[in-house]
Amino acid sequence: MIVIRSEIPEDYAAVYQVNALAFARKNEAALVNRLRAVHPHISLVAIEDDQIVGHIFFSPVSIESEDAKFMALGLAPMAVLPEHQNQGIGSQLVRRGLKECEEQNHNVVFVLGHPNYYPRFGFTPAKAKGIVCEYPVPDEIFMVVELKPEALSGRTGLVKYRPEFAGV
Ligand SMILES: CC(C)(COP(=O)(O)OP(=O)(O)OC[C@H]1O[C@@H](n2cnc3c(N)ncnc32)[C@H](O)[C@@H]1OP(=O)(O)O)[C@@H](O)C(=O)NCCC(=O)NCCS
């Protein structure tokens, strides 16, 4: 059985390992260490047989236009240990993570990710809503989900991630 719960400090070393192994490099693991100092954030772990096998993180992003700035959350990074992938653990983390976002009154969440994966959780291309990413990425991989109807309510502009993401 998979248990999903909020991360606690005793999890930090295991969460580092999950990210380092899933991405086969240390960039995302180190990013998580930097992002913990940023608030608000949401960090959840997936546990199977007392072992942390997955992790998901949400940190603040801003949607900026000439005359307005609106805060939302960005889903990143997310990781599942290689030998535990394709068993639905990532999906459980996304669903539970979005629920947690909503419960904490964050009703707009962005993701940079695979266009075949994230639409199953309600994400759609942000470009269609007049929102683009600060990074030069293909339009179809930058997606957004509104957790309440009209959560974006016409807000458009450029999404900026936290400076901690620079160089990852
Ligand atoms: C992406 C990841 C978290 C998914 O976790 P998971 O537990 O394997 O996910 P699930 O079992 O819920 O879903 C598996 C689905 O995701 C797809 N998938 C997994 N990794 C993918 C990737 N990098 N690109 C596209 N699709 C991917 C699988 O093909 C499968 O699709 P299907 O359901 O249509 O068959 C995991 O594969 C992982 O840690 N990958 C390495 C790190 C990474 O790329 N993180 C995401 C970017 S922040």
The ligand as a Tripos MOL2 file, in Angstrom:
@<TRIPOS>MOLECULE
LIG
   48    50     1     0     0
SMALL
NO_CHARGES

@<TRIPOS>ATOM
      1 C1          7.5500   11.1330  -14.2530 C.3       1 LIG1
      2 C2          7.4520   10.1670  -13.0500 C.3       1 LIG1
      3 C3          7.4650   10.9460  -11.7610 C.3       1 LIG1
      4 C4          6.1330    9.3960  -13.2000 C.3       1 LIG1
      5 O1          5.9860    8.5650  -12.0730 O.3       1 LIG1
      6 P1          5.2870    7.1330  -12.2120 P.3       1 LIG1
      7 O2          5.0210    6.6380  -10.8500 O.co2     1 LIG1
      8 O3          6.0900    6.2820  -13.1190 O.co2     1 LIG1
      9 O4          3.9350    7.5690  -12.9410 O.3       1 LIG1
     10 P2          2.6160    6.7320  -13.1270 P.3       1 LIG1
     11 O5          2.8840    5.2890  -12.8620 O.co2     1 LIG1
     12 O6          1.5380    7.4010  -12.3880 O.co2     1 LIG1
     13 O7          2.3250    6.9930  -14.6460 O.3       1 LIG1
     14 C5          3.1060    6.3490  -15.6020 C.3       1 LIG1
     15 C6          2.8600    7.0340  -16.9170 C.3       1 LIG1
     16 O8          3.7750    8.1250  -17.0560 O.3       1 LIG1
     17 C7          4.4660    8.0190  -18.2750 C.3       1 LIG1
     18 N1          5.7750    8.6150  -18.0980 N.ar      1 LIG1
     19 C8          6.6600    8.3780  -17.1430 C.ar      1 LIG1
     20 N2          7.7530    9.1350  -17.3300 N.ar      1 LIG1
     21 C9          7.5170    9.8770  -18.4120 C.ar      1 LIG1
     22 C10         8.2750   10.8390  -19.0950 C.ar      1 LIG1
     23 N3          9.4900   11.2380  -18.7000 N.pl3     1 LIG1
     24 N4          7.7220   11.3950  -20.1650 N.ar      1 LIG1
     25 C11         6.5000   10.9980  -20.5810 C.ar      1 LIG1
     26 N5          5.7390   10.1000  -19.9740 N.ar      1 LIG1
     27 C12         6.2660    9.5480  -18.8990 C.ar      1 LIG1
     28 C13         4.5120    6.5540  -18.5360 C.3       1 LIG1
     29 O9          4.7310    6.3050  -19.8900 O.3       1 LIG1
     30 C14         3.0980    6.1260  -18.0940 C.3       1 LIG1
     31 O10         2.1700    6.4470  -19.0930 O.3       1 LIG1
     32 P3          0.8140    5.6110  -19.2780 P.3       1 LIG1
     33 O11         0.0520    5.6990  -17.9800 O.co2     1 LIG1
     34 O12         0.1170    6.3040  -20.3960 O.co2     1 LIG1
     35 O13         1.2580    4.2290  -19.5820 O.co2     1 LIG1
     36 C15         8.6010    9.1410  -13.0550 C.3       1 LIG1
     37 O14         8.6250    8.4580  -14.2720 O.3       1 LIG1
     38 C16         9.9670    9.7640  -12.8360 C.2       1 LIG1
     39 O15        10.4140    9.9280  -11.6900 O.2       1 LIG1
     40 N6         10.6850   10.1040  -13.9190 N.am      1 LIG1
     41 C17        12.0050   10.6850  -13.8290 C.3       1 LIG1
     42 C18        11.9390   12.0880  -13.3080 C.3       1 LIG1
     43 C19        11.0260   12.9900  -14.1530 C.2       1 LIG1
     44 O16        11.1140   12.9960  -15.3730 O.2       1 LIG1
     45 N7         10.1360   13.7560  -13.4710 N.am      1 LIG1
     46 C20         9.1280   14.5780  -14.1140 C.3       1 LIG1
     47 C21         9.6240   15.8970  -14.4920 C.3       1 LIG1
     48 S1          9.6220   17.0450  -13.1440 S.3       1 LIG1
@<TRIPOS>BOND
     1     1     2 1
     2     2     3 1
     3     2     4 1
     4     2    36 1
     5     4     5 1
     6     5     6 1
     7     6     7 2
     8     6     8 1
     9     6     9 1
    10     9    10 1
    11    10    11 2
    12    10    12 1
    13    10    13 1
    14    13    14 1
    15    14    15 1
    16    15    16 1
    17    15    30 1
    18    16    17 1
    19    17    18 1
    20    17    28 1
    21    18    19 ar
    22    18    27 ar
    23    19    20 ar
    24    20    21 ar
    25    21    22 ar
    26    21    27 ar
    27    22    23 1
    28    22    24 ar
    29    24    25 ar
    30    25    26 ar
    31    26    27 ar
    32    28    29 1
    33    28    30 1
    34    30    31 1
    35    31    32 1
    36    32    33 2
    37    32    34 1
    38    32    35 1
    39    36    37 1
    40    36    38 1
    41    38    39 2
    42    38    40 1
    43    40    41 1
    44    41    42 1
    45    42    43 1
    46    43    44 2
    47    43    45 1
    48    45    46 1
    49    46    47 1
    50    47    48 1
@<TRIPOS>SUBSTRUCTURE
     1 LIG1         1 GROUP 0 **** ****
